[in-house]
Amino acid sequence: MADEVKDETQDVTTPEKQAETTPETQPEQKMIPKYRFDELNLRTKTAEDQLKKMKDSEKKKETDALAEQNKWKELYEKRTAELDTERISRLRNESAIKAGLPIEFASRLVGATPEDLDADALALVKFMGKTQDEQPKPQPNGFPPVPPKTENKLNSKNMTPAEIRANKNKLMNW
């Protein structure tokens, strides 16, 4: 078998020898035994199959990585959209409070910037016929304004029975 391998390597022809040889003068080529051909062919096919599997697995890993990145991208886009929605909602509420509109009207304001929302809120106030000065001032904590207390100057809790009888008409609003 070792002799056969040597014969295969010694049979290499150079380009000069190929030019000299013609089909009539061409020496007989030695044939490779069938078992040797099958062995080399099997090794080649196995190597090709392994290479194909490795390429496929590498491609699958790359595809999976891209798919995972796209999921992160989708999640990022979803969270960004939610954040923008909340930001616009907060800006609408602030503009409505500044203009003196009830919070229920904040969703009707249109605009993407605080300036646009403020202008729309003022236009809505003007359309409703109320000026900003007529609206009660909001509290600093953002809650609706508390109506002023109307106190009756006469308080029956602090009066004696004689004072209550004397101021009966004022206490009863007669």
Wavefront OBJ file of the C-alpha trace (Angstrom):
o trace
v 0.000 0.000 0.000
v 2.868 2.369 0.750
v 4.217 1.630 -2.749
v 0.935 2.683 -4.279
v 1.021 6.045 -2.499
v 4.589 6.644 -3.749
v 3.558 5.786 -7.275
v 0.717 8.301 -7.100
v 3.017 11.109 -6.015
v 5.721 10.309 -8.579
v 3.226 10.370 -11.422
v 2.860 14.170 -11.343
v 3.382 15.664 -14.787
v 4.716 19.145 -15.372
v 3.283 21.482 -18.019
v 6.338 20.880 -20.191
v 5.818 17.122 -20.121
v 2.144 17.571 -20.926
v 3.022 19.589 -24.009
v 5.393 16.862 -25.180
v 2.922 14.053 -24.717
v 0.239 13.410 -27.219
v -2.584 10.927 -26.944
v -0.476 8.374 -28.842
v 2.653 8.882 -26.747
v 0.885 9.367 -23.426
v 2.085 6.905 -20.782
v -0.436 4.686 -19.108
v -1.901 6.259 -15.954
v -2.020 4.117 -12.892
v -5.459 3.468 -11.524
v -6.434 3.956 -7.907
v -7.866 0.856 -6.275
v -11.621 0.981 -5.616
v -11.311 0.615 -1.828
v -8.908 3.601 -1.741
v -11.260 5.688 -3.905
v -14.230 4.817 -1.686
v -12.254 5.714 1.436
v -11.184 9.126 0.071
v -14.634 9.790 -1.324
v -16.238 8.974 2.032
v -13.814 11.281 3.874
v -14.533 14.096 1.428
v -18.290 13.683 1.718
v -18.065 13.559 5.520
v -15.950 16.726 5.590
v -18.384 18.484 3.234
v -21.344 17.439 5.408
v -19.628 18.678 8.560
v -18.777 21.987 6.884
v -22.363 22.379 5.731
v -23.685 21.630 9.249
v -21.265 24.128 10.772
v -22.281 26.817 8.279
v -25.969 26.094 8.888
v -25.580 26.226 12.664
v -23.589 29.468 12.417
v -26.253 30.974 10.171
v -28.994 29.824 12.575
v -27.175 31.376 15.539
v -26.810 34.635 13.643
v -30.495 34.571 12.678
v -31.517 33.840 16.277
v -29.346 36.691 17.506
v -30.951 39.061 15.018
v -34.398 37.831 15.977
v -33.612 38.428 19.632
v -32.305 41.886 18.806
v -35.479 42.617 16.856
v -37.498 41.630 19.924
v -35.483 44.078 21.953
v -36.017 46.624 19.229
v -39.761 46.010 19.283
v -39.794 46.264 23.064
v -37.797 49.490 22.878
v -40.211 50.950 20.323
v -43.211 49.935 22.452
v -41.776 51.504 25.610
v -40.787 54.652 23.733
v -44.339 54.999 22.389
v -45.769 54.557 25.904
v -43.354 57.140 27.274
v -44.311 59.629 24.554
v -48.000 59.073 25.280
v -47.504 59.703 28.998
v -45.370 62.774 28.314
v -48.032 64.288 26.040
v -50.746 63.475 28.606
v -48.768 65.211 31.351
v -48.166 68.244 29.133
v -51.899 68.419 28.306
v -52.818 68.343 31.992
v -50.288 71.076 32.795
v -51.552 73.267 29.952
v -55.176 72.787 31.022
v -54.344 73.758 34.603
v -52.367 76.813 33.470
v -55.276 77.952 31.305
v -57.779 77.301 34.073
v -59.590 74.519 32.261
v -61.016 71.555 34.143
v -58.860 68.427 33.883
v -61.652 66.733 31.924
v -60.911 69.082 29.008
v -57.191 68.275 28.965
v -57.716 65.324 26.620
v -59.232 67.686 24.054
v -56.047 69.718 23.726
v -54.046 69.152 20.544
v -50.325 69.722 20.036
v -46.918 68.124 20.432
v -45.059 70.894 22.244
v -45.954 72.733 25.444
v -46.349 75.967 23.457
v -48.877 74.354 21.076
v -50.832 72.888 23.971
v -50.875 76.222 25.835
v -52.122 78.022 22.733
v -54.842 75.423 22.189
v -55.880 75.625 25.857
v -56.181 79.411 25.654
v -58.217 79.094 22.439
v -60.542 76.630 24.170
v -60.940 78.963 27.143
v -61.698 81.851 24.790
v -64.221 79.709 22.897
v -65.948 78.755 26.134
v -66.300 82.426 26.978
v -64.256 82.431 30.146
v -61.020 84.256 30.531
v -58.170 82.905 32.508
v -58.684 85.567 35.183
v -62.232 84.395 35.843
v -61.072 80.861 36.484
v -60.147 79.930 40.049
v -56.418 79.552 40.619
v -55.209 75.961 40.966
v -53.516 74.834 44.117
v -49.735 74.353 43.977
v -50.082 70.587 44.434
v -52.123 70.271 41.216
v -55.502 69.535 42.832
v -58.550 71.515 41.757
v -59.058 74.770 43.594
v -61.035 74.740 46.800
v -64.000 77.115 46.788
v -63.728 79.892 49.347
v -65.565 79.295 52.571
v -68.589 81.477 53.141
v -68.660 81.985 56.836
v -71.597 83.405 58.627
v -70.219 86.014 60.931
v -72.531 84.800 63.597
v -71.668 81.407 64.970
v -74.260 79.899 67.278
v -71.739 77.473 68.735
v -69.835 80.224 70.418
v -72.906 82.184 71.554
v -74.743 82.133 74.809
v -78.481 81.386 74.840
v -79.239 85.054 75.361
v -77.154 86.043 72.300
v -78.850 83.369 70.191
v -82.293 84.735 71.135
v -81.155 88.271 70.417
v -79.748 87.353 66.964
v -82.428 84.846 66.041
v -83.433 86.662 62.846
v -79.839 86.909 61.561
v -79.081 83.269 62.325
v -82.239 82.051 60.593
v -81.770 84.436 57.632
v -85.190 86.051 58.161
l 1 2 3 4 5 6 7 8 9 10 11 12 13 14 15 16 17 18 19 20 21 22 23 24 25 26 27 28 29 30 31 32 33 34 35 36 37 38 39 40 41 42 43 44 45 46 47 48 49 50 51 52 53 54 55 56 57 58 59 60 61 62 63 64 65 66 67 68 69 70 71 72 73 74 75 76 77 78 79 80 81 82 83 84 85 86 87 88 89 90 91 92 93 94 95 96 97 98 99 100 101 102 103 104 105 106 107 108 109 110 111 112 113 114 115 116 117 118 119 120 121 122 123 124 125 126 127 128 129 130 131 132 133 134 135 136 137 138 139 140 141 142 143 144 145 146 147 148 149 150 151 152 153 154 155 156 157 158 159 160 161 162 163 164 165 166 167 168 169 170 171 172 173 174
